[in-house]
């Protein structure tokens, strides 16, 4: 309860600010609808109203401000509207016995999750391998690390179409492969940096002690460097899995995919359905939170068995 209260307080503040932001964001659309319905609106005409600030519009038309909280296609939906859309696309589907219906977010979340996990596995493997190379090879340290840093300066929205084109040119027809590569690209760097820090965590005196016991390089790695890097690894993995999910969603946007949370966001934008966009965003947030929580539980169990404090 001591930890829950601050979380609920922050959540209540966010929801409160959200509700307050709905009125200024939707007031122009609400006034347009009220005017079409025959109500008196000041000033008249949507064009003159564009030159007036939303605060002035709200002050002059206070009786119509409430309409912004019940729009079918609001610029900013209320939390209740987003919750209702989430229920229609998840809870109702489960009630009807069709949880994996293509109209539901569970199906689209599963499509996104598959590419995320493949990209996470690939990015983590490359990150760990690169970290070992950097720690044990000065040449790799001076060459690989700078390029890894430079690679993160390239905007993923610019890189994603290039990866899709290249994979199609080499004969890869599956849309999941470029998404996994983009996901691995974002996941690779935090794992690499965290593992380098972790593998270098042992003190020189500890390494010298193993040398006095005539321990080989492999034994030093398995008995000292690798166990010392585990806390750093899990911290990096929690960052990496969230980055991998973002990469997958971004990778779904330019592929023309019809399945996945990114595809839901794109389709919602094309057809002007903000509720579909917001529900997909919340589903992605829930998915990311679930994945990070699973890694956190795994971290606690692993460190406890290793005799470390989680």
HELIX and SHEET records of a PDB file:
HELIX    1   1 UNK A    2  UNK A   36  1                                  35    
HELIX    2   2 UNK A   46  UNK A   50  1                                   5    
HELIX    3   3 UNK A   54  UNK A   60  1                                   7    
HELIX    4   4 UNK A   62  UNK A   69  5                                   8    
HELIX    5   5 UNK A   79  UNK A   86  1                                   8    
HELIX    6   6 UNK A   87  UNK A   91  3                                   5    
HELIX    7   7 UNK A   92  UNK A   95  1                                   4    
HELIX    8   8 UNK A  105  UNK A  136  1                                  32    
HELIX    9   9 UNK A  138  UNK A  151  1                                  14    
HELIX   10  10 UNK A  156  UNK A  169  1                                  14    
HELIX   11  11 UNK A  175  UNK A  199  1                                  25    
HELIX   12  12 UNK A  204  UNK A  212  1                                   9    
HELIX   13  13 UNK A  217  UNK A  220  1                                   4    
HELIX   14  14 UNK A  221  UNK A  225  3                                   5    
HELIX   15  15 UNK A  226  UNK A  253  1                                  28    
HELIX   16  16 UNK A  261  UNK A  270  1                                  10    
HELIX   17  17 UNK A  274  UNK A  305  1                                  32    
END                                                                             
